[in-house]
Amino acid sequence: MFETAIKWSEREFVHLPWRVERTLYSTLVSELMLQQTTVSTVINYYRPFLDKYPTVEALANATEEEVLMSWKGLGYYRRARNLHGAVKEILKKHAGIIPQDFETLLAIPGIGAYTANALLSIGGDQQAFPVDANLERIISRLYGLRKKKGPKLQKEISQLFSEGKIITNREKYSFRALAETLMDVGRVFCQANKANCSECPLSKNCMAYHMGNPLGYPLSGEKKASQKQQQLELLRILVKKDGKVLAYKKNESEWLSGQLEIPTFILESEDKKLTQYPLLNKSFDLALLKNFKTGITKYRINNFVAELSEAEFKQLGLDMSRYSFYHSDPSVSNYSTSTLKAFNKLD
Ligand code: SF4
């Protein structure tokens, strides 16, 4: 059933850097990078990251700040922190050797069921099946599973796999090749809103295709109520001293956690419950300030930028304990994109 597709995938995508030289560690890095990010983006970051952190030990011994700096451009920084946390645990509890059984992998913080199965199948070529939304869609179409998409269906597919009810004739396949092939088919032919069945190497055995309704599988889940956009005005304050900049590190409960931000305050917010930044009890003449627009989740943000001396900043009467001076060079300190935009505005 999968032979033609596997040959197609090997022919077309053997050059992907994480398929050229493969170890469990390189698979862990590439799988985390590829979650929520396209292959074409990851290609630019994967090799430099591995050059910098060639082993579990090298990555585990880096600081979180260094890891986040190397992750810059890939976004979704939680993945970088999960990866860093996982390798630290692997170094501490498993002497730097990535375990090769599901339960032990799952016990490592930062590794969930999908990543564990990806490590086993793609990294270790073992009989495991990493089911994410991509594989859920393809399996649902191939086997005609017309059920609502989501975690329940993904669990059901994993169950069908463990019971041997899907992907039969297993001795014929490399599970690494199979998982990668299905991922490639999902990316190239079998997308959520478009199925190019006439070109797809799986069409011969695809139930959804033969039923004439590929996009009807799986059933779409509940549509999330569209979020109302909220306007937000922030003041970002730049304080420079001796080639350094006053900033603070965003914590776990804040947007862009782990990154550095210059002191930032809410001037005006439609969302009165927003606690991401403190309110500033001092008025500034906004007409005199430069500004730039950004957005995050449902918030449309107008950012005003003011430059103050250290003495002027202290006069605002804020608790200074959260702030420190960091190197102003963005290749040394891990500033958020908004902070970098603020730097540019005042250059
Ligand atoms: S034949 Fe069509 S629906 Fe079936 S796997 Fe290929 S692209 Fe998807």
Boltz pocket constraint, residues with backbone or C-beta under 6 A from the ligand:
constraints:
  - pocket:
      binder: B
      contacts: [[A, 138], [A, 141], [A, 142], [A, 185], [A, 189], [A, 190], [A, 191], [A, 195], [A, 196], [A, 197], [A, 198], [A, 200], [A, 201], [A, 202], [A, 203], [A, 204], [A, 206], [A, 207], [A, 208], [A, 209], [A, 214]]
      max_distance: 6.0
